[in-house]
Amino acid sequence: MSTTLAAGTSLDFTLAQQLTVIALCALTAYISHMALAVFNDGVRPFLLDFIQGRTTRSATTAVSFGLSAGFIFGLGAPMALSTGVLNPWLVFLPTDILGILAPKKWLAPILGGAWGAVVVFGLNGANNVAHDLPVDFITAMQQMSTPILFLFALFPVLAITKQFGRKWGAVAGVLELALVVMTMKVWPKMFAGSLAMAAGVLMLIALAVAKDMKQRRADRAAGVTEVVLEDDPMASLFSASAARLRKYLPLFMVLGAGVCVLAQMHIFGGGEATSFLIAKGQYAEAAQVDFYRVFGFIPLIATTALASGAYGIAGFTLVYPIGYLMPSPFLAAVVGAAVFAAEILALSYIGKVLGKLPSVRDSSEHLRSAIGDTLQLAILFGSLMAANAMGGGLGILVVGGLYLMNEAMGRPVVKMAAAPAAVIVGGILLNVLYWLDLFTPIKG
């Protein structure tokens, strides 16, 4: 399978695509202003105090900006420029901030729509300027695709090892390696990690469910019964939060429709690996990758939504893979609205089920941790490959040095975003050295 993108990734959108992005950014900013949903999982728990009036809008905005800025400029923008595909860090994190920032309800969609216009009209100009530079660091960043796609396939192995030990981890590793080799040999046009990830995620879920079922049988044999507290304050909070979200069900259905349509247009990828797959036209493989990620985020999104009264802008992210596979925007809108309606209505039930399956909840934590670990290594390695492509040893020195300095200074830029940000800064620096006649760009 080829993991190389065309040299000239394009961010030139059609009118329909431009209007969709602008309208969706306006909607997500409005929903953020209402404290009904945000994209950043780290911001959601802080919204309960805001909803209940214990903190101010400006303080909540500061929290949102602090937790999101590094991802917007260090990961979202570089990924969009290098793939030609939009991503949630670039589209939804800024509307989180702008929506909470807006002091008036009518101003939030205006600010969000303005950001959408910046994305669809400004990125292509920046992309063209970058490609015309003597040191084309945007094309060099496409080197990140191979490590991201292949190392990402290992996240189920890491999750199984962390939760169930080295023996099961070794079994999962051997199984995934065999499936990757087989896929490359038998189906060379398929994303090599597809079957491997499917087997790994299914194995993790099976192990977790088996452990929970074994524990429940042991509890029943020992005469242990569940104790239900009539006046449990957490149960009351969860019930109130679920009721608050159901009250705005039509608005969430519109949101689900919009996100699903954006995914259907194939100008948007829900994750790092997905963005590269969408850019290469491998929509079925992209849907598969984002579908597996869902298992790592359902418990987190469900519990934080029930605890805070604020949902996720992309819900459980099921609308991503569904959107990639939809044949038309109209059908994507209908299905996306239906999916969000089902998620909101089932939220209380999902919370109760998760309460009875502790190992499955733990699996989601391990999945998210493993996804982070694999992507951190892949993005760092890919960024160093990009540095080598644009500047050889000097490029590696500059980009690697900036990354290490960020670590030494206590990570002013979040770790995941530090390496791509270093590639952009390093690329600008190499161009300055070229103009000073101190550096000769690497050809090819």
Summary of the structure (lengths in Angstrom):
residues: 444
radius of gyration: 22.4
end to end distance: 21.6
largest distance: 80.3
contacts: 1610
relative contact order: 0.14
helix: 76%
strand: 1%
